[in-house]
Amino acid sequence: DIVFMLLFFFMTATTMKDSDLKIENTLPKANQTAKLHKKQYVMYIYAGKPSERYRASLGGSDRIQLADKMASPADIRNFVITERAQRNSEDEKYLTASLKIDKNVKMGLVGAIKLELRKIDQLKVNYTTAQGNPIE
């Protein structure tokens, strides 16, 4: 009985990893941050250079990752539409695009991501950072 109870506990308490990160993602630091509540309403957009493991096949320039796939800024539209379709129509107003962008990514790519989000009318955007002193 104890074994089954432990098995049931770990099955309910363990979360599965959402996506395999194929890019380097060292977040910039900020000293005034707020925690996001209700993470079920968050869709993540990653940007950075491909990690060592994927650099040979993807090159060394900044890339966008949506879920487990490498993408271009034009692919963001379909990604957001798919994310919205997976939710109830009432939950759409809470859907937030969380940008997890490496601190060394060029602002041109960040601007392209933001432009595509504006085109699809995804105006709730969050920039994910690490807690710390931004000057260091």
GINOR-V481744 format. One record per backbone hydrogen bond with DSSP energy under -0.5 kcal/mol. CO is the residue of the C=O (numbers start at 1). NH is the residue of the N-H. Records with the same first field share a line. If there is no record, write none. Layout:
BEGIN
CO=NH ; NH
END
This chain:
BEGIN
1=5
2=6
3=7
4=8
5=9
6=10
7=11
8=12
9=13
10=14
19=21
22=51
25=27
26=103
28=130
30=132
31=33
38=41
39=42
41=96
43=98
44=67
45=100
46=65
47=102
48=63
49=24
51=54 ; 55
52=56
54=58
55=59
61=50
63=48
64=71
65=46 ; 67
66=69
69=66
71=64
72=75
73=76
74=77
75=79
76=80
77=81
78=82
79=83
80=84
81=85
82=86
84=87
88=92
90=93
91=94 ; 95
92=95
96=43 ; 98
97=99 ; 126
98=45 ; 100
99=101 ; 128
100=47
101=28
102=105
106=109 ; 110
107=111
108=112
109=113
110=114
111=115
112=116
113=117
114=118
115=119
116=120
117=122
118=121
121=123
123=125
124=97
126=99 ; 128
130=30
132=134
133=136
END
